[in-house]
């Protein structure tokens, strides 16, 4: 599942995000969602989230629902 719809993302789920500095390479970072930072219901580049370890990026893949 892609991370373009806010309704699909809740705190506690496992996701792959792309960090700002990795946007050119497309390198993904895996983690647990702590906060959802995008307010709109959807975003073409992915919903922006903060992971439990503090990293911020846009969701590219959703692994597991909480």
N, C-alpha and C positions, 0 to 999 in steps of 0.2 A: 504494500500500500504506500502511495506517495504521501508527502506531508503538506499538501496544498490546502487542505480543509481543516479549519480550526476545531471543528466538532469531533474530528478523529483523534485529537491529541489531548491527553490529560496528564497532570503531574503523576509521576510514578511509572509511566510506561517507558520501555526501552526503544531508543531510536538511533538512527545514524544522522548526523548533521554535517554540513560543510561549514567550516569556520571561515571568517572573512579573508584571512591570509591564504586559505586553501582554495578559494573560488576559481583561480586560474587552473590549478592542477586537478581539482575535483576530488581531492583526498577527503575521505569520510572519517568522522570521529564518532565512536559509539558511546552512549551514556544513557542515564536515566533523567527524564525531564523533571526539573524542579519548578520552573515558572514559564508561563506562556507570555511572550512579549508582544506579539502581534495582536492588535485589537480587531482587525477586520475578519469576516467569516472565512475568507480564503485569500491566498496570495500565490501568484504564478511561479515564484521562485522558492516557495516553501514558507511555512510558518516559522517565525523567529522564536527560539526558546533559549532558556538558560538551563544548563545541565546541573546535576547535583554537585559536580566539582567546580562550578562557576564559569565554565566555558559557554560562550554565546555563539549561536549559528542558526542556519536555516535547516529545517527538517527535510531530508531527502527520502528516508525510508522509515517505516514504523515496523517494529519487530513484534511486540507483544502488548496486548491490552492489559491494563492493571486489574 
